[in-house]
Amino acid sequence: MDVNGVLQVTNSFPFPTVEVPSIDSHHDSNSATNAAAAAPRAKANTVYQSDMIKYLREVNVDANNVGWYTSANMGNFVNANMIENQYFYQKEMNERTVALIHDVSRSSQGSMSLRAFRLSPSFMAAYKESKFTTESLQKSSLTYKDILVELPLTIHNSHLLTSFLHQLPSKPPAGPLEFPASLASLKADPNAPQPPLYPNFDSLDLSIDPFLEKTCDLLLDSIETHYTELNNHQYYQRQLSREQAKITAWQQKRKAENATRAAAKQPLLPEDEWTRLFKLPQEPSRLEGLLNSRQVEQYARQVDGFTASISGKMFAVKSNLLPGESQQ
């Protein structure tokens, strides 16, 4: 519900599970993944969505469709399925609909990761025309930064949850809670007495964050995909140059023949016959390259956030890591 320019999301419901007949294990997993990703656009789920909204309206709950949500792992959500789903909602439902991305890998570590995105108007116009050639991108000045628009997000408790918290036997703490200093403090008994200046060696651990390692691996995979797309485009340019050279040679030969026939007062041959003899290669879509570049930017931001604490530790003990530093 849109209230004073603020989009309020009060309820959500999942789509039914998609059943895919099992034929081959690899084919089965890919089919299930693709079917689940395309669930918001399925006709059967559209009817299911309308029925759910009708049931919510019967119990006096906000019953306006304002978008959809999906889960992601390690920030890997910029793909063709996500773009198609969001385009479907912004085109069919309302241009103010949003996509909520829940990163389960970050949330599993106690850091709630929920982000809201919407397709930009310039990308909506380009996606409607389905033209992502080099010429069209240059005319529209569309880059990978113009695909998604991230919206500020604020999470509030519902009124039912607030009333439930007020009915608890013990009152909730009024002041801010003290977060644990390390993982060891979470496992320790809070009622057990601790000696003064209890040592905590977790903050001195120099091991690389496993999330950082996984993000770097995904970043390298995305860079390799980018190079593959670049090689495909360079192959297209080479093919186009060869065909254009053949067309130019044919046109020059036809002009020489027509000059000879004109001198002999013979009828001239058509000079536009090359359109039937030669076929120019079709330029591949640059959409996958744009989405992959946007995903590389997402991984780079995650790496920048993960390396903040690790860089400080490495700088503190660099004399023991780099040879020759301890003698200086």
C-alpha angles and dihedrals in degrees: 000000000000112000119175093334093312118114109218120203110196106160140020138184133191126240119248118274114269114230116210121189110247113238106138126010096229093040090044094055093047093048092049092049094049092045092050092048091051093046096107090058097045116115093226091053091049089061090045090051092052091050092050092050089050091052091049090051090053091059093046096255124141103275105186121118107234101166144295140274136222139177127243137189121223091348094298101144107111101102141121095268093054091049093048093049094049092045089052092053096044092047101041104028113025136320089234095061115121138204117230114210117201113194104208094188093060094040092053089063093055097265110115108224114191121149134177124217138179132185114254119244092243092054091046090056092047093046091050091057091043090217114134100158125137092254094050092047091051092050094048094038088225116168135173089265090063097059102082132027114205115215126208112258130205122185120212132177117251120246091250091054091046092052090048091053091051090055095055116117092239122047117245114251113272097205129061116286121244109240118219115263096221145353090266091062090055092056095043122092108258091209095053113101115246127205118247116275091016106200119242114193097175092087089057094055109123097193116123116254108259089222089057091052092049092046091051090051091051090046091054090049091052091049090052089051089051091053090049091054089047092052091050091053092047089051089053091051091051091049090048092050091051093050092046090051090052091049092049092050091048092049092050090049092049091050090052090049092049091049090054092046091048090053089051090046092242126143113274122245119238113265096202094065090104090081088069097040099046130046120199116221116253116246113243118241116268092208095098090051091052093049092047091050089052090050091050089054090051092052091046091055090050092050089050090054095046096049095056096088096031094054091055092053093047091050091051094054100031091119089067094044103046119061114241096018096103093059093057 
